[in-house]
Amino acid sequence: MSADDFGAKADQGLGAAEEVIGQAAGRPDMMANGEIRRARGRTKESVESAKKAFGQAAEQAAATVVKAADQAASTVSRAADQASSLYATARDAARSVSVQVDPFVNERPYAAVAIGLVAGILVGALFFGRGAKVIYVRTPSR
């Protein structure tokens, strides 16, 4: 029990005693002071309870954030490993193609340029050959 919890319980106990004594002595002011002290004790107790609840909620939130950060770091690490593996595969494939294509380009440079030009035209036609599409929308006349 913390000092604040003890103070809250003490206020409630003293308030109850003061209220009983005031009632026995027939003093309404003492009874009112006792009730006020009891109310103050209950308020302190409620505040302490709220502090504990907020503290526990903050701890849970921090644990959740740490867990999410760990999961994100793990996911990023796996993605980086996969990207590295894909890059190595693509690099090896490019080297393989380069080894096969390089002798052809050295033996027949004009044919290689012509093949590259035709490939460029075909790719360009596939992506840009259809032209812009414009759609006109007429508003209905009334």
MDAnalysis code that builds the backbone (N, CA, C; Angstrom):
import MDAnalysis as mda
import numpy as np

u = mda.Universe.empty(426, n_residues=142, atom_resindex=np.repeat(np.arange(142), 3), trajectory=True)
u.add_TopologyAttr("name", ["N", "CA", "C"] * 142)
u.add_TopologyAttr("resid", np.arange(1, 143))
u.add_TopologyAttr("resname", ["MET", "SER", "ALA", "ASP", "ASP", "PHE", "GLY", "ALA", "LYS", "ALA", "ASP", "GLN", "GLY", "LEU", "GLY", "ALA", "ALA", "GLU", "GLU", "VAL", "ILE", "GLY", "GLN", "ALA", "ALA", "GLY", "ARG", "PRO", "ASP", "MET", "MET", "ALA", "ASN", "GLY", "GLU", "ILE", "ARG", "ARG", "ALA", "ARG", "GLY", "ARG", "THR", "LYS", "GLU", "SER", "VAL", "GLU", "SER", "ALA", "LYS", "LYS", "ALA", "PHE", "GLY", "GLN", "ALA", "ALA", "GLU", "GLN", "ALA", "ALA", "ALA", "THR", "VAL", "VAL", "LYS", "ALA", "ALA", "ASP", "GLN", "ALA", "ALA", "SER", "THR", "VAL", "SER", "ARG", "ALA", "ALA", "ASP", "GLN", "ALA", "SER", "SER", "LEU", "TYR", "ALA", "THR", "ALA", "ARG", "ASP", "ALA", "ALA", "ARG", "SER", "VAL", "SER", "VAL", "GLN", "VAL", "ASP", "PRO", "PHE", "VAL", "ASN", "GLU", "ARG", "PRO", "TYR", "ALA", "ALA", "VAL", "ALA", "ILE", "GLY", "LEU", "VAL", "ALA", "GLY", "ILE", "LEU", "VAL", "GLY", "ALA", "LEU", "PHE", "PHE", "GLY", "ARG", "GLY", "ALA", "LYS", "VAL", "ILE", "TYR", "VAL", "ARG", "THR", "PRO", "SER", "ARG"])
u.atoms.positions = np.array([
    [0.857, -1.170, 0.000],
    [0.000, 0.000, 0.000],
    [0.905, 1.234, 0.000],
    [0.642, 2.166, -0.898],
    [1.455, 3.373, -0.985],
    [1.007, 4.390, 0.067],
    [1.808, 5.420, 0.205],
    [1.494, 6.465, 1.184],
    [0.174, 7.157, 0.825],
    [-0.063, 7.326, -0.485],
    [-1.315, 7.960, -0.904],
    [-2.517, 7.074, -0.578],
    [-2.354, 5.749, -0.784],
    [-3.434, 4.824, -0.427],
    [-3.700, 4.874, 1.078],
    [-2.622, 4.904, 1.868],
    [-2.761, 4.969, 3.319],
    [-3.451, 6.264, 3.738],
    [-3.067, 7.383, 3.100],
    [-3.696, 8.676, 3.417],
    [-5.175, 8.675, 3.094],
    [-5.539, 8.046, 1.973],
    [-6.950, 7.978, 1.584],
    [-7.747, 7.153, 2.592],
    [-7.205, 6.012, 3.005],
    [-7.890, 5.165, 3.998],
    [-7.988, 5.886, 5.343],
    [-6.913, 6.600, 5.714],
    [-6.912, 7.338, 6.988],
    [-7.979, 8.424, 6.973],
    [-8.084, 9.160, 5.859],
    [-9.109, 10.204, 5.749],
    [-10.505, 9.602, 5.872],
    [-10.728, 8.461, 5.252],
    [-12.045, 7.833, 5.332],
    [-12.343, 7.388, 6.769],
    [-11.344, 6.785, 7.406],
    [-11.551, 6.316, 8.786],
    [-11.761, 7.464, 9.755],
    [-10.915, 8.501, 9.654],
    [-11.062, 9.657, 10.542],
    [-12.377, 10.382, 10.281],
    [-12.764, 10.467, 9.024],
    [-14.026, 11.117, 8.687],
    [-15.204, 10.364, 9.284],
    [-15.157, 9.037, 9.202],
    [-16.244, 8.238, 9.775],
    [-16.296, 8.422, 11.284],
    [-15.104, 8.433, 11.937],
    [-15.059, 8.624, 13.392],
    [-15.575, 10.003, 13.765],
    [-15.151, 11.010, 13.035],
    [-15.596, 12.378, 13.326],
    [-17.109, 12.505, 13.134],
    [-17.630, 11.835, 12.130],
    [-19.066, 11.883, 11.881],
    [-19.840, 11.218, 13.025],
    [-19.350, 10.076, 13.511],
    [-20.010, 9.368, 14.615],
    [-19.954, 10.204, 15.891],
    [-18.764, 10.783, 16.157],
    [-18.616, 11.619, 17.363],
    [-19.523, 12.837, 17.275],
    [-19.575, 13.455, 16.093],
    [-20.448, 14.620, 15.910],
    [-21.902, 14.266, 16.102],
    [-22.280, 13.068, 15.667],
    [-23.657, 12.636, 15.834],
    [-23.967, 12.381, 17.308],
    [-22.983, 11.768, 18.010],
    [-23.185, 11.484, 19.436],
    [-23.222, 12.766, 20.248],
    [-22.396, 13.744, 19.857],
    [-22.336, 15.004, 20.604],
    [-23.424, 15.968, 20.160],
    [-24.113, 15.632, 19.085],
    [-25.170, 16.524, 18.606],
    [-24.610, 17.756, 17.930],
    [-23.483, 17.600, 17.289],
    [-22.847, 18.752, 16.626],
    [-22.907, 18.541, 15.101],
    [-23.778, 19.229, 14.424],
    [-23.918, 19.075, 12.970],
    [-22.663, 19.500, 12.208],
    [-21.930, 20.510, 12.745],
    [-20.721, 20.953, 12.045],
    [-19.661, 19.850, 12.035],
    [-19.541, 19.125, 13.152],
    [-18.574, 18.041, 13.233],
    [-19.007, 16.891, 12.311],
    [-20.317, 16.638, 12.239],
    [-20.820, 15.596, 11.339],
    [-20.513, 15.958, 9.879],
    [-20.716, 17.228, 9.523],
    [-20.450, 17.683, 8.153],
    [-18.963, 17.578, 7.833],
    [-18.104, 17.976, 8.797],
    [-16.657, 17.865, 8.584],
    [-16.248, 16.404, 8.396],
    [-16.860, 15.509, 9.144],
    [-16.576, 14.079, 9.001],
    [-16.966, 13.572, 7.624],
    [-18.133, 13.983, 7.165],
    [-18.583, 13.559, 5.830],
    [-17.664, 14.114, 4.751],
    [-17.225, 15.357, 4.921],
    [-16.303, 15.974, 3.953],
    [-14.982, 15.204, 3.924],
    [-14.466, 14.853, 5.108],
    [-13.204, 14.131, 5.178],
    [-13.340, 12.743, 4.540],
    [-14.468, 12.082, 4.766],
    [-14.710, 10.768, 4.150],
    [-14.767, 10.894, 2.627],
    [-15.439, 11.953, 2.162],
    [-15.533, 12.177, 0.716],
    [-14.145, 12.443, 0.125],
    [-13.327, 13.211, 0.849],
    [-11.967, 13.489, 0.395],
    [-11.167, 12.189, 0.302],
    [-11.342, 11.315, 1.280],
    [-10.658, 10.018, 1.277],
    [-11.093, 9.155, 0.094],
    [-12.395, 9.139, -0.184],
    [-12.889, 8.363, -1.333],
    [-12.358, 8.935, -2.642],
    [-12.283, 10.266, -2.715],
    [-11.759, 10.901, -3.922],
    [-10.297, 10.546, -4.128],
    [-9.505, 10.622, -3.052],
    [-8.087, 10.253, -3.153],
    [-7.939, 8.799, -3.594],
    [-8.782, 7.936, -3.040],
    [-8.728, 6.522, -3.387],
    [-9.059, 6.318, -4.872],
    [-10.057, 7.064, -5.359],
    [-10.429, 6.971, -6.773],
    [-9.298, 7.461, -7.672],
    [-8.646, 8.544, -7.257],
    [-7.529, 9.085, -8.035],
    [-6.388, 8.072, -8.091],
    [-6.072, 7.452, -6.966],
    [-5.003, 6.447, -6.932],
    [-5.355, 5.249, -7.807],
    [-6.611, 4.846, -7.763],
    [-7.054, 3.733, -8.596],
    [-6.910, 4.085, -10.077],
    [-7.265, 5.306, -10.427],
    [-7.139, 5.754, -11.820],
    [-5.671, 5.806, -12.234],
    [-4.802, 6.277, -11.318],
    [-3.368, 6.327, -11.631],
    [-2.830, 4.932, -11.913],
    [-3.242, 3.972, -11.092],
    [-2.784, 2.596, -11.299],
    [-3.286, 2.063, -12.634],
    [-4.555, 2.331, -12.943],
    [-5.129, 1.838, -14.195],
    [-4.422, 2.453, -15.394],
    [-4.158, 3.762, -15.326],
    [-3.458, 4.421, -16.429],
    [-2.032, 3.904, -16.545],
    [-1.391, 3.661, -15.414],
    [-0.033, 3.109, -15.445],
    [-0.002, 1.747, -16.102],
    [-0.978, 0.893, -15.763],
    [-1.043, -0.437, -16.371],
    [-1.346, -0.328, -17.862],
    [-2.235, 0.590, -18.223],
    [-2.565, 0.770, -19.643],
    [-1.338, 1.261, -20.412],
    [-0.569, 2.168, -19.806],
    [0.636, 2.669, -20.462],
    [1.657, 1.555, -20.640],
    [1.792, 0.694, -19.637],
    [2.722, -0.428, -19.753],
    [2.280, -1.383, -20.851],
    [0.983, -1.656, -20.920],
    [0.471, -2.545, -21.962],
    [0.676, -1.931, -23.347],
    [0.432, -0.623, -23.445],
    [0.618, 0.051, -24.734],
    [2.091, 0.006, -25.146],
    [2.987, 0.225, -24.206],
    [4.419, 0.175, -24.515],
    [4.821, -1.223, -24.961],
    [4.301, -2.233, -24.294],
    [4.616, -3.614, -24.682],
    [4.088, -3.914, -26.080],
    [2.902, -3.413, -26.394],
    [2.326, -3.627, -27.717],
    [3.151, -2.930, -28.793],
    [3.603, -1.718, -28.503],
    [4.422, -0.973, -29.459],
    [5.753, -1.691, -29.695],
    [6.366, -2.187, -28.622],
    [7.630, -2.915, -28.758],
    [7.423, -4.179, -29.592],
    [6.327, -4.886, -29.329],
    [6.034, -6.108, -30.088],
    [5.824, -5.779, -31.568],
    [5.076, -4.713, -31.855],
    [4.834, -4.315, -33.244],
    [6.140, -3.907, -33.928],
    [7.003, -3.200, -33.207],
    [8.290, -2.795, -33.780],
    [9.150, -4.018, -34.085],
    [9.136, -5.008, -33.190],
    [9.893, -6.240, -33.433],
    [9.367, -6.973, -34.662],
    [8.034, -7.035, -34.787],
    [7.435, -7.700, -35.943],
    [7.785, -6.957, -37.232],
    [7.746, -5.621, -37.190],
    [8.085, -4.827, -38.370],
    [9.548, -5.033, -38.752],
    [10.425, -5.057, -37.758],
    [11.845, -5.269, -38.041],
    [12.066, -6.651, -38.650],
    [11.366, -7.653, -38.137],
    [11.479, -9.003, -38.677],
    [10.988, -9.052, -40.123],
    [9.867, -8.406, -40.397],
    [9.315, -8.384, -41.747],
    [10.253, -7.671, -42.717],
    [10.804, -6.545, -42.287],
    [11.741, -5.799, -43.133],
    [12.992, -6.631, -43.396],
    [13.456, -7.328, -42.383],
    [14.635, -8.177, -42.551],
    [14.375, -9.289, -43.565],
    [13.210, -9.929, -43.464],
    [12.869, -10.975, -44.429],
    [12.750, -10.403, -45.843],
    [12.137, -9.233, -45.966],
    [11.995, -8.598, -47.281],
    [13.363, -8.255, -47.862],
    [14.262, -7.766, -47.032],
    [15.614, -7.436, -47.500],
    [16.339, -8.697, -47.954],
    [16.174, -9.783, -47.228],
    [16.797, -11.049, -47.628],
    [16.249, -11.524, -48.971],
    [14.923, -11.422, -49.147],
    [14.315, -11.829, -50.410],
    [14.774, -10.944, -51.561],
    [14.855, -9.629, -51.317],
    [15.307, -8.701, -52.357],
    [16.753, -8.993, -52.740],
    [17.577, -9.289, -51.759],
    [18.971, -9.619, -52.030],
    [19.069, -10.894, -52.866],
    [18.249, -11.883, -52.529],
    [18.242, -13.133, -53.282],
    [17.777, -12.901, -54.727],
    [16.709, -12.102, -54.900],
    [16.220, -11.801, -56.246],
    [17.251, -11.026, -57.051],
    [17.943, -10.090, -56.415],
    [18.978, -9.314, -57.089],
    [20.103, -10.231, -57.555],
    [20.516, -11.166, -56.704],
    [21.581, -12.096, -57.077],
    [21.145, -12.962, -58.253],
    [19.893, -13.411, -58.251],
    [19.373, -14.221, -59.355],
    [19.351, -13.419, -60.657],
    [18.866, -12.172, -60.586],
    [18.820, -11.322, -61.779],
    [20.227, -11.007, -62.283],
    [21.164, -10.752, -61.379],
    [22.549, -10.473, -61.767],
    [23.163, -11.675, -62.487],
    [22.933, -12.871, -61.953],
    [23.465, -14.077, -62.583],
    [22.843, -14.298, -63.968],
    [21.538, -14.053, -64.096],
    [20.870, -14.205, -65.392],
    [21.415, -13.197, -66.395],
    [21.638, -11.972, -65.968],
    [22.185, -10.943, -66.864],
    [23.599, -11.304, -67.304],
    [24.393, -11.829, -66.408],
    [25.757, -12.254, -66.781],
    [25.698, -13.400, -67.788],
    [24.779, -14.338, -67.575],
    [24.638, -15.469, -68.483],
    [24.258, -14.990, -69.880],
    [23.288, -14.075, -69.961],
    [22.871, -13.531, -71.257],
    [24.022, -12.750, -71.884],
    [24.749, -11.992, -71.081],
    [25.875, -11.202, -71.576],
    [26.948, -12.099, -72.175],
    [27.227, -13.207, -71.528],
    [28.237, -14.139, -72.035],
    [27.797, -14.728, -73.377],
    [26.500, -14.978, -73.531],
    [26.002, -15.554, -74.778],
    [25.887, -14.520, -75.892],
    [25.498, -13.287, -75.551],
    [25.246, -12.258, -76.553],
    [26.531, -11.560, -76.993],
    [27.498, -11.414, -76.138],
    [28.718, -10.652, -76.421],
    [29.455, -11.145, -77.672],
    [29.661, -12.440, -77.870],
    [30.341, -12.867, -79.101],
    [29.554, -12.507, -80.372],
    [28.218, -12.611, -80.308],
    [27.401, -12.266, -81.476],
    [27.549, -10.783, -81.813],
    [27.520, -9.929, -80.789],
    [27.629, -8.484, -81.007],
    [29.007, -8.149, -81.579],
    [30.045, -8.813, -81.125],
    [31.392, -8.542, -81.629],
    [31.556, -9.033, -83.066],
    [30.929, -10.145, -83.431],
    [31.053, -10.689, -84.779],
    [30.179, -9.948, -85.779],
    [28.960, -9.545, -85.389],
    [28.004, -8.904, -86.293],
    [27.398, -7.667, -85.629],
    [28.144, -6.576, -85.540],
    [27.625, -5.393, -84.835],
    [26.400, -4.766, -85.505],
    [26.348, -4.739, -86.859],
    [25.211, -4.120, -87.541],
    [23.935, -4.949, -87.347],
    [24.053, -6.230, -87.348],
    [22.896, -7.094, -87.119],
    [22.387, -6.909, -85.686],
    [23.307, -6.767, -84.730],
    [22.907, -6.565, -83.336],
    [22.165, -5.244, -83.170],
    [22.648, -4.177, -83.864],
    [21.971, -2.884, -83.794],
    [20.585, -2.996, -84.426],
    [20.471, -3.691, -85.550],
    [19.178, -3.852, -86.222],
    [18.199, -4.618, -85.332],
    [18.665, -5.666, -84.680],
    [17.794, -6.434, -83.779],
    [17.340, -5.552, -82.612],
    [18.250, -4.763, -82.057],
    [17.893, -3.852, -80.963],
    [16.881, -2.809, -81.405],
    [17.049, -2.289, -82.631],
    [16.127, -1.293, -83.161],
    [14.725, -1.889, -83.345],
    [14.641, -3.075, -83.920],
    [13.349, -3.729, -84.122],
    [12.692, -4.024, -82.768],
    [13.479, -4.499, -81.820],
    [12.925, -4.784, -80.488],
    [12.397, -3.497, -79.843],
    [13.118, -2.395, -79.988],
    [12.674, -1.114, -79.438],
    [11.385, -0.628, -80.067],
    [11.292, -0.800, -81.397],
    [10.076, -0.382, -82.092],
    [8.884, -1.223, -81.635],
    [9.093, -2.528, -81.499],
    [7.997, -3.397, -81.058],
    [7.533, -3.051, -79.637],
    [8.482, -2.840, -78.748],
    [8.110, -2.493, -77.369],
    [7.404, -1.150, -77.335],
    [7.911, -0.181, -78.096],
    [7.261, 1.128, -78.166],
    [5.863, 1.041, -78.727],
    [5.677, 0.203, -79.739],
    [4.343, 0.044, -80.335],
    [3.379, -0.612, -79.355],
    [3.890, -1.544, -78.583],
    [3.022, -2.192, -77.601],
    [2.533, -1.218, -76.536],
    [3.418, -0.349, -76.089],
    [3.048, 0.555, -74.992],
    [2.408, 1.856, -75.461],
    [2.869, 2.381, -76.606],
    [2.426, 3.723, -76.988],
    [1.733, 3.779, -78.346],
    [1.491, 2.672, -78.983],
    [0.986, 2.671, -80.348],
    [-0.481, 2.973, -80.498],
    [-1.228, 2.942, -79.454],
    [-2.675, 3.112, -79.598],
    [-3.111, 4.569, -79.565],
    [-2.275, 5.449, -79.151],
    [-2.627, 6.855, -79.125],
    [-3.492, 7.204, -77.924],
    [-3.758, 8.459, -77.788],
    [-4.545, 8.940, -76.657],
    [-6.019, 8.654, -76.886],
    [-6.684, 8.282, -75.863],
    [-8.118, 8.034, -75.930],
    [-8.834, 9.193, -75.248],
    [-9.690, 9.854, -76.002],
    [-10.434, 10.979, -75.464],
    [-11.915, 10.622, -75.509],
    [-12.567, 10.801, -74.413],
    [-13.992, 10.502, -74.332],
    [-14.718, 11.798, -74.031],
    [-15.669, 12.127, -74.872],
    [-16.461, 13.329, -74.685],
    [-17.781, 12.934, -74.030],
    [-18.160, 13.659, -73.032],
    [-19.417, 13.386, -72.339],
    [-20.310, 14.610, -72.526],
    [-21.476, 14.364, -73.073],
    [-22.407, 15.472, -73.262],
    [-23.396, 15.496, -72.105],
    [-23.678, 16.679, -71.655],
    [-24.686, 16.814, -70.619],
    [-26.067, 16.755, -71.271],
    [-27.005, 16.087, -70.659],
    [-28.354, 16.005, -71.251],
    [-29.009, 17.382, -71.283],
    [-29.586, 17.698, -72.407],
    [-30.279, 18.988, -72.518],
    [-31.690, 18.849, -71.989],
    [-32.138, 19.878, -71.380],
    [-33.470, 19.851, -70.758],
    [-34.478, 20.572, -71.567],
])
